[in-house]
């Protein structure tokens, strides 16, 4: 599996396809909340298995933090290290941009995954798109 920074419209569409399947179809997030006003300012990542998109994520700079967002992996690629590979690629990109404080809003069921990567919970639980989340941070 290969993670790459999106460089063209096809790759962006591939990332959006994964996000729509995982968030909109599986988790019932409204499409107008999933694809939002921050798409154009974000750096997008897409993961391929051979030529098939199987994972995605995006990264923005918000209030001095590198903000990790929209991390998702297709069902058939879960529990293979795909999510960790996407996170490592994003963290490497953040480092290359001189950003050493990272933040994300984790679905509560994913907190153990992010904790295993060194993120710490720093908020109470809140709802985003009807799904319980907590904010987590990591200094790298």
VEXTORGU-235617 format. One line per field, with one value per residue: residue number from 0; x, y, z of N, C-alpha, C in turn; residue in one letter. Coordinates in steps of 0.02 Angstrom, whole numbers, plus 32768, in hexadecimal, padded with zeros to 4 digits. Example, Ala and Ser with C-alpha at 12.3 -4.5 7.8 and 13.67 -1.06 7.14 Angstrom:
BEGIN
resi (0,1);
neast (8294,8282);
nnorth (7EE4,7F90);
nup (8186,8162);
caeast (8267,82AC);
canorth (7F1F,7FCB);
caup (8186,8165);
ceast (8294,8285);
cnorth (7F5B,8002);
cup (8186,818A);
resn (A,S);
END
This chain:
BEGIN
resi (0,1,2,3,4,5,6,7,8,9,10,11,12,13,14,15,16,17,18,19,20,21,22,23,24,25,26,27,28,29,30,31,32,33,34,35,36,37,38,39,40,41,42,43,44,45,46,47,48,49,50,51,52,53,54,55,56,57,58,59,60,61,62,63,64,65,66,67,68,69,70,71,72,73,74,75,76,77,78,79,80,81,82,83,84,85,86,87,88,89,90,91,92,93,94,95,96,97,98,99,100,101,102,103,104,105,106,107,108,109,110,111,112,113,114,115,116,117,118,119,120,121,122,123,124,125,126,127,128,129,130,131,132,133,134,135,136,137,138,139);
neast (802A,8015,802B,8002,801B,7F98,7F97,7F52,7EB2,7E77,7EB0,7E80,7DF7,7DF8,7E1C,7DAB,7D4A,7D68,7D52,7CC9,7C90,7CB7,7C94,7C17,7BC4,7BDB,7BD9,7B74,7B85,7B52,7B65,7B7E,7BBC,7C2B,7C7B,7CC1,7CD4,7D5C,7DA7,7DF1,7E5C,7EA1,7F23,7F21,7F20,7F34,7F1F,7F59,7F39,7F88,7F41,7ECF,7E6E,7E76,7E7C,7E7B,7E9C,7EAB,7F01,7F18,7F4C,7F25,7F0B,7F94,7FAE,7FCD,7F4B,7EFF,7E93,7DFD,7E25,7E20,7DFD,7DDC,7D6D,7DA2,7E2A,7E46,7E94,7F11,7F7C,7F6D,7F2D,7F8B,7FF5,7FC4,7FB8,8040,8075,8034,8060,80E9,80E5,80B5,8122,8181,8152,8170,811E,80FA,809D,8010,7F62,7EC5,7E1B,7DD7,7D6E,7D19,7D23,7D99,7DFE,7E5B,7EAE,7EEB,7F28,7F87,7FE0,8019,7FC9,7F6D,7EDA,7E83,7E0D,7D5F,7CDA,7C87,7C08,7C17,7BD7,7B76,7BBC,7C18,7CAA,7D54,7DD0,7E7A,7F2A,7FD7,8082,810A);
nnorth (7FC5,8070,8116,81B7,8266,82C4,82F5,8314,8323,82A4,8257,829F,828A,8200,81FC,823E,81E1,8172,81B0,81CF,814E,8117,8179,81B5,814D,80DB,8113,816D,81F9,8299,82C8,834F,8379,832B,8344,83D9,848D,849A,8451,8484,84C7,8466,83E8,8355,82A3,8202,8153,80C6,8020,7FBD,7FFA,8027,8095,8097,80D9,8177,8223,82C7,8365,83FA,84A0,84E5,8562,8561,84DB,843C,83F5,835D,8306,82AF,8228,818B,80E1,8064,7FDA,7F5B,7F6F,7F87,7F6C,7F49,7F98,8005,807F,80AF,80C4,812D,8190,819E,81D0,824C,8287,828E,82E8,8359,8371,8392,840C,8456,844C,841C,8401,83A6,838C,833B,8308,8284,81FB,81AC,8120,810C,813B,80E5,80BA,8134,8159,80F7,8126,818E,81FC,8267,8276,830E,834C,8357,82E5,8301,8320,8304,830F,82BE,8258,8219,826C,8292,830E,82FE,830D,8319,832C,8338);
nup (8000,7FDD,8011,7FDD,7FBE,7F82,7EDA,7E68,7E11,7DFF,7E66,7ED4,7EC4,7ED9,7F62,7F97,7F73,7FC7,8043,8039,8032,80B0,8115,80ED,80B5,810C,818F,8191,8187,8157,80AC,808D,80FF,8106,8092,8090,80AF,80BB,8065,7FF7,8032,8073,8081,802D,8042,7FFC,7FFD,7FA6,7F75,7F0E,7E81,7EBA,7F1A,7FCA,8041,809A,80C7,8110,8125,817F,81AE,8244,82B5,82DD,82EF,82A2,8253,8250,81EB,81B6,81AC,8167,813C,80C7,80E1,80BB,80C6,8149,81E8,81BA,81C8,817B,81A4,8200,81A9,815A,81BC,81E1,816B,8163,81DA,81BC,8153,8197,81EB,818A,8168,81D4,8241,82E0,833F,8348,8328,8339,8320,8364,8341,83C4,83C9,8386,83D4,841D,83B1,8385,83FD,8407,83AB,83EB,840A,8478,84DB,84EB,8504,8535,850A,846E,83F1,8344,82A9,82DD,8319,83A2,83DC,840E,842D,8403,841F,83E7,83FD,8394);
caeast (8000,803C,8009,8020,7FFA,7F70,7FB6,7F27,7E6B,7E66,7EC3,7E51,7DB8,7E02,7E17,7D65,7D24,7D72,7D30,7C81,7C7D,7CC0,7C6F,7BD1,7B9E,7BDF,7BCC,7B3A,7B95,7B37,7B98,7B90,7BE9,7C6A,7CA0,7CB2,7CF2,7DA4,7DC7,7E21,7E98,7EC1,7F4F,7EFF,7F47,7F0E,7F45,7F47,7F50,7F8F,7F25,7E8E,7E72,7E5D,7E80,7E81,7EA1,7EBE,7F29,7F14,7F6A,7EF0,7F21,7FD8,7FB2,7FBE,7F0C,7EF7,7E4B,7DDE,7E4B,7DF2,7E17,7DA7,7D65,7DCF,7E70,7E4D,7EBC,7F4B,7FAE,7F5E,7F21,7FCB,801D,7FA9,7FCB,8088,8080,801D,808F,8126,80D8,80B2,8167,81A3,8138,8185,80E7,810A,8063,7FDA,7F22,7E91,7DDD,7DD0,7D32,7D2C,7D37,7DDC,7E2F,7E94,7EDA,7F13,7F51,7FBF,800E,8034,7F9B,7F4E,7E99,7E87,7DCA,7D25,7CB9,7C58,7BED,7C26,7BAE,7B50,7BE9,7C40,7CF1,7D7D,7E0B,7EB9,7F65,8018,80BB,813C);
canorth (8000,80AE,8154,81EF,82A7,82CE,8324,8323,831A,825D,8241,82BE,8264,81BF,8209,824C,81A2,814D,81D4,81C7,810A,810B,81A7,81C1,810F,80AF,8134,8199,8240,82BB,82D9,8396,8382,8307,836E,841A,84CB,849A,8423,84A6,84DC,842C,83BB,8315,8266,81C8,8114,8097,7FDA,7FB8,8038,8031,80BF,8073,8103,81BF,8251,830B,838A,8443,84C5,8509,857E,854D,8492,8414,83D3,831F,8300,8283,81EA,8153,80A7,8038,7F9F,7F24,7F7F,7F94,7F3D,7F36,7FCC,803B,80BD,80C6,80DE,816F,81BF,81AB,81FC,828F,82A1,829F,8325,838F,837E,83B4,8450,8476,8449,83E7,83F6,838B,8387,8319,82F8,823C,81D7,818B,80DA,810C,8157,80B8,80BC,8171,8157,80CC,814E,81C2,8234,8269,8297,834E,836B,832E,82CB,832C,8301,8320,82E8,828D,8223,8230,8279,82B7,832C,82E1,8331,82F8,8355,830D);
caup (8000,7FD4,8022,7FB9,7FC0,7F45,7EAC,7E2E,7E1D,7E05,7EA9,7F02,7EBD,7EFB,7FAA,7FA6,7F6D,8005,807A,8032,8045,80F8,8140,80D9,80AE,8147,81CF,8188,818C,811C,807A,8090,8139,80F9,8062,80AE,8095,80C6,8035,7FCC,8057,8092,805C,802E,803C,7FE5,8000,7F73,7F74,7EC5,7E66,7ED9,7F57,8004,807D,808D,8100,80FB,8155,817A,81E5,8267,82F5,82ED,82F2,8268,8262,822B,81E2,8185,81A4,815C,8118,80B0,810C,80A7,80D6,8191,8210,8193,81D0,814C,81C8,821C,8171,8148,81F1,81DE,8131,8175,820C,8198,812E,81C9,8200,8153,8167,8212,8271,8310,8369,831F,8349,8313,8343,835A,8355,8403,83BD,8368,8403,8429,8377,8387,843A,83F6,8383,8415,8415,84BB,84DE,850E,8508,8546,84CF,844B,83B4,8302,8279,8303,8330,83DB,83CF,843F,840F,8418,8406,83E9,83EB,8374);
ceast (802C,8010,802B,7FF8,7FD6,7F8E,7F8A,7EDE,7E57,7E75,7E94,7E0E,7DBE,7DFD,7DCE,7D3B,7D2B,7D4C,7CE4,7C6A,7C80,7C92,7C25,7BA9,7BA0,7BC7,7B94,7B48,7B77,7B6F,7BAE,7BB9,7C2C,7C96,7C8F,7CD9,7D3E,7DCA,7DFE,7E61,7EBE,7EF3,7F30,7F30,7F19,7F3C,7F2A,7F62,7F4D,7F74,7EE2,7E95,7E51,7E5F,7E89,7E89,7EB1,7EDF,7F21,7F3C,7F32,7F0B,7F66,7FE3,7FAD,7F80,7F02,7EAB,7E3A,7E07,7E19,7E13,7DDC,7DA7,7D98,7E18,7E7B,7E74,7EF7,7F85,7FA3,7F55,7F61,7FF6,8005,7FBE,8015,8098,806D,804C,80D2,811F,80D7,80F9,818C,818D,814A,814F,80F2,80D3,8029,7F9B,7EF3,7E54,7DCD,7D8A,7D45,7D42,7D7D,7E12,7E68,7EC6,7F08,7F40,7F8F,7FF3,802A,8008,7F7B,7F0D,7E9F,7E43,7D97,7D07,7C89,7C40,7C03,7C04,7B88,7B7A,7C13,7C8A,7D12,7DB9,7E49,7EF2,7FA3,804D,80F1,817E);
cnorth (803E,80E9,818C,822F,82AF,8305,8337,8312,82D1,8245,8260,829A,8220,81C8,8216,820D,8179,816E,81CC,8181,8101,8138,81AD,8180,80E5,80D2,8167,81E3,8262,82D2,8322,83A7,8361,832E,83B6,8454,84CC,846F,8446,84BC,84A2,840B,8376,82DC,822E,818B,80E5,8051,7FC7,7FFA,804B,805E,809B,809D,814B,81E5,8296,832E,83D4,8460,84EF,8520,8566,8502,8476,83EC,8398,8311,82C9,8244,81B1,811E,807C,7FF7,7F68,7F31,7F8D,7F5B,7F21,7F66,8007,807E,80DA,80E3,8123,81A2,81D0,81DA,8244,82AE,82B5,82DF,8361,83A2,83A5,83FD,8476,8478,840E,83DC,83E1,8383,8360,8310,82AF,8224,81AE,8143,80D5,8126,8126,80B6,80F9,8173,812C,80EF,818A,81FE,822D,8290,82D7,8370,833A,8314,82FE,8308,8328,82F2,82B0,8254,823E,8234,8295,82D3,830C,830A,8306,832B,8327,8332);
cup (8000,7FE8,7FFC,7FC4,7F7D,7F1A,7E71,7E3F,7E25,7E4C,7EDD,7EFF,7EDF,7F47,7FBE,7FA2,7FAD,803E,8075,8046,8091,8121,812D,80D7,80EE,8186,81CB,8196,814E,80EC,807F,80CF,812C,80C9,8075,8090,809B,8093,800D,7FF0,8075,8063,8064,8023,8025,7FE8,7FCA,7F84,7F2B,7EA9,7E86,7F17,7F92,8044,806A,80CE,80E5,8135,8149,81B4,8203,82AB,830B,82F4,82AC,8279,8233,8227,81B0,8177,819D,8130,8105,80D9,80FB,80B8,8121,81B2,81EA,819E,81A2,816F,81E5,81E4,815C,817C,81EE,81A3,8142,81A9,81EC,8171,815E,81DF,81C9,814D,81A7,8247,82A0,8344,833C,8349,831B,833F,8333,836C,8393,83F9,83A1,8398,8412,83EF,837A,83C5,842D,83CB,83AA,8420,8459,84B8,8506,8513,8524,8504,84B1,840D,8377,82D0,829D,8320,8369,83C9,840D,8419,842E,83FB,840D,83D8,83D0,836C);
resn (X,X,X,X,X,X,X,X,X,X,X,X,X,X,X,X,X,X,X,X,X,X,X,X,X,X,X,X,X,X,X,X,X,X,X,X,X,X,X,X,X,X,X,X,X,X,X,X,X,X,X,X,X,X,X,X,X,X,X,X,X,X,X,X,X,X,X,X,X,X,X,X,X,X,X,X,X,X,X,X,X,X,X,X,X,X,X,X,X,X,X,X,X,X,X,X,X,X,X,X,X,X,X,X,X,X,X,X,X,X,X,X,X,X,X,X,X,X,X,X,X,X,X,X,X,X,X,X,X,X,X,X,X,X,X,X,X,X,X,X);
END
